[in-house]
Amino acid sequence: MEPQLSTTLIGEGRSIRLLVAGEIDLATYKQFDQAIVEATRLHRRVILDLSKVEFVASVGIRVIYTHLDQIVAVLVSPGSIISRALTIAGLNVVIPVNPDTT
């Protein structure tokens, strides 16, 4: 079974939301990175929505750290394993990691 990752750009006023779904791991982190690069080409303020992500490996967290200067917030499902992983990695100290309220 091939790992699945999908990304969708959603325009939101002064920023753009990059909705990511699936798994971010060794097989998909380059696709994840490229999606962030593309989003930042279109808009300098990107909200990274990981509320539909089921798994994130350390390489995915590293990709987020690489693009911190363009990401204004990260949305996660409340109480999710993704929220916990980002908190353990200290990401919530350098950028807002918020529950997805949509």
CORTATA-V959312 format. One record per residue. N is the residue number from 1. RES is the residue in one small letter. PHI is phi in radians with two decimals (999 if undefined). OMEGA is omega in radians with two decimals (none if undefined). D_LAST is the distance of its C-alpha to the last C-alpha in Angstrom with 1 decimal. Layout:
[[N RES PHI OMEGA D_LAST] [N RES PHI OMEGA D_LAST]]
//
This chain:
[[1 m 999 -3.12 30.7] [2 e -1.45 3.12 29.3] [3 p -1.04 -3.11 26.2] [4 q -2.02 3.02 23.1] [5 l -2.56 3.05 20.7] [6 s -2.25 3.12 18.8] [7 t -2.34 -3.14 17.2] [8 t -2.42 3.07 15.6] [9 l -1.62 -3.14 15.5] [10 i -2.21 3.13 13.1] [11 g -1.24 -3.13 14.6] [12 e -2.52 3.05 12.9] [13 g 0.96 -3.07 15.8] [14 r -1.44 3.12 17.7] [15 s -2.48 3.10 16.0] [16 i -2.19 -3.14 15.0] [17 r -1.78 3.04 12.3] [18 l -1.81 3.13 14.0] [19 l -1.53 -3.11 12.1] [20 v -2.03 3.12 14.5] [21 a -2.35 3.10 15.1] [22 g 1.96 -3.09 18.2] [23 e -2.13 3.06 20.7] [24 i -1.93 -3.09 21.9] [25 d -2.53 -3.12 25.6] [26 l -1.04 -3.12 29.1] [27 a -1.41 -3.02 28.8] [28 t -2.16 -3.03 25.6] [29 y -1.12 3.11 25.4] [30 k -1.18 3.07 27.3] [31 q -1.10 3.10 24.9] [32 f -1.06 3.12 22.0] [33 d -1.03 -3.13 24.3] [34 q -1.11 3.11 25.1] [35 a -1.13 3.10 21.6] [36 i -1.16 3.10 21.0] [37 v -1.01 -3.13 24.5] [38 e -1.12 3.13 23.7] [39 a -1.07 -3.13 20.4] [40 t -1.29 3.01 22.5] [41 r -1.21 -3.11 25.2] [42 l -1.44 -3.07 23.1] [43 h -2.67 -3.08 21.4] [44 r -1.46 3.11 22.4] [45 r -2.01 -3.08 19.1] [46 v -2.04 2.97 16.7] [47 i -1.71 -3.11 13.4] [48 l -1.66 -3.09 13.7] [49 d -1.76 3.13 10.7] [50 l -1.84 -3.08 12.4] [51 s -1.15 3.13 9.8] [52 k -1.85 3.12 11.9] [53 v -1.47 -3.10 15.1] [54 e -1.70 -3.11 17.6] [55 f -2.72 3.03 20.3] [56 v -2.37 3.08 21.2] [57 a -1.51 -3.13 24.9] [58 s -1.04 3.11 26.6] [59 v -1.14 3.08 27.1] [60 g -1.19 3.09 23.4] [61 i -1.16 3.09 23.1] [62 r -1.07 3.10 26.2] [63 v -1.05 3.12 24.7] [64 i -1.07 3.12 21.8] [65 y -1.03 3.14 24.7] [66 t -1.08 -3.05 26.6] [67 h -1.90 -3.07 24.0] [68 l -0.97 -3.10 23.1] [69 d -1.24 3.11 24.6] [70 q -1.89 -3.10 22.1] [71 i -1.66 -3.10 18.8] [72 v -1.64 3.12 17.3] [73 a -2.91 3.06 14.6] [74 v -2.14 3.09 13.4] [75 l -1.75 3.13 10.0] [76 v -2.39 3.02 10.7] [77 s -1.28 -3.12 10.0] [78 p -1.01 3.09 11.6] [79 g 1.27 -3.08 15.2] [80 s -1.36 3.06 15.4] [81 i -1.10 3.12 18.6] [82 i -1.18 3.09 17.1] [83 s -1.01 3.13 16.1] [84 r -1.13 -3.13 19.7] [85 a -1.09 -3.14 21.3] [86 l -1.18 3.09 20.0] [87 t -1.19 3.11 21.1] [88 i -1.06 3.13 24.4] [89 a -1.32 3.11 24.9] [90 g 1.43 -3.11 24.5] [91 l -1.11 -3.12 21.8] [92 n -1.16 3.11 20.0] [93 v -1.44 -3.06 23.2] [94 v -1.84 3.14 23.3] [95 i -2.66 3.10 19.7] [96 p -1.09 3.02 16.5] [97 v -2.00 -2.99 14.7] [98 n -2.09 3.01 11.6] [99 p -1.16 3.07 9.1] [100 d -1.26 -3.09 5.7] [101 t -1.83 -3.12 3.8] [102 t -1.58 none 0.0]]
//
